Amino acid sequence: MTMVDIARRAGISVATVSRVLHQALDVTPTARTTIQALIDLLHYVPQASARPLVTRHT
């Protein structure tokens, strides 16, 4: 399960899923609730090993 899968199921952008996961304040309460419900339902856990690939730090 990836952030892309969560975004597709919620019908929103991957960036919005990322903002919810990083607890950004610029997400509507409705979107936050929907995304969090999907995260809980699908047992999504961010992959710690993927973070260095995105930030290009090893």
LINFENPE-V40025 format. One record per backbone hydrogen bond with DSSP energy under -1.0 kcal/mol. NH is the residue of the N-H (numbers start at 1). CO is the residue of the C=O. Records with the same first field share a line. If there is no record, write none. Layout:
NH=CO ; CO
//
This chain:
6=2
7=3
8=4
9=5
10=6
11=7
12=7
17=13
18=14
19=15
20=16
21=17
22=18
23=20
24=19
32=28
33=29
34=30
35=31
36=32
37=33
38=34
39=35
40=36
41=37
42=38
44=39
50=47
54=50
55=51
56=52
//
